Amino acid sequence: MPGFDASSFVIPADALEERFITASGPGGQNVNKVATAVQLRVNAYRLGLPLHAFRKLRTLAGSRMTADGTLLILAQNFRTQEANRQDARARLMDLLEKAHQRDARRIATKPGKAAKARRVDTKKARSSVKQGRGKVRLD
């Protein structure tokens, strides 16, 4: 996959599981009565991602991904189930889009001779400062 196209990417239905729960935070009686928050559970193994994208998804998700490969997305910003549901799916697609972007390859470089010499000189200077500290002897 050279580029990721979110519009053509199809998430299998068996990879998703939605639960509606009561949201936390302000909202008056509505927040206590109505289960508007969406907990979207996504089985990352069922998405059929390339290896590099799966690894990056795991890194991006952090603590939102469980050990068994389930990604948890909690959406509770809106007052309606449908708005929170769309928000959760949009956040999932954003994560997948970021996961498909490959990082630029880092080219390892070595420090030059002058840089090494400067480093040694500063270390020697610090060493002499620290050598000057210590107990004062009265001879």
Buried (B, 14 or more C-beta within 10 A) or exposed (E): EEEBEEEEBEBEEEBBEBEBEBBEEEBEEEBEEBEBBBBBBBBBEBBEBEEBBBEBBBEBBEEBBEEEBBBEBBBBEBEEBEBBBBBBBEBBBEBBBBBBEEEEEEEEEEEEEEEEEEEEEEEEEEEEEEEEEEEEEEE
